[in-house]
């Protein structure tokens, strides 16, 4: 079923979903980076 009048709305949903996915990826990357930084900055135990 193709409904041209729904195209703009559908596109908006796709763009929103991609934005959400993108921010999840960024958050995950930032989390990994901060984990790595925390590991590197931890004082070494003897």
N, C-alpha and C positions, 0 to 999 in steps of 0.2 A: 504494500500500500504506500503510495507516494502522495504526500500532501504538501504542496509547495508553501502553503500559508504557515505550516508548522516549522519550516526550515530554519527560520531565524531563531525561534525558541529552542529548537533542538541544538543548534550551533551554540547557543548561549550555555546550555547544560553541559555540552562537551567541553567548552572552554573553562567553565567552572570546575568540572571534574578534573581536568588537566591541571588547573591551578592548585587544587587540593592535593593531587598526587605529587605535584612538584614541591609543594611546601612540606609534605611528609618526607620526601627524599632529602630535602635540605635539612630538615630536623634530624633525620637519621644520620646524615653525614656529619652534622655539627656534633651530634652525640658521640659518634665514633671518634671524631677529632678530639673532643674534650676528654673522652676516656683515655685516649693515647697520651694526651698532655698530662692528665692526672697520673698515669703510670710513670711517665718520664720525670715528673716533678716530685714523686714520692721519695722521701729519704730512704736510702738503702738500709735494710735491716742487717745487723751482723750477728 
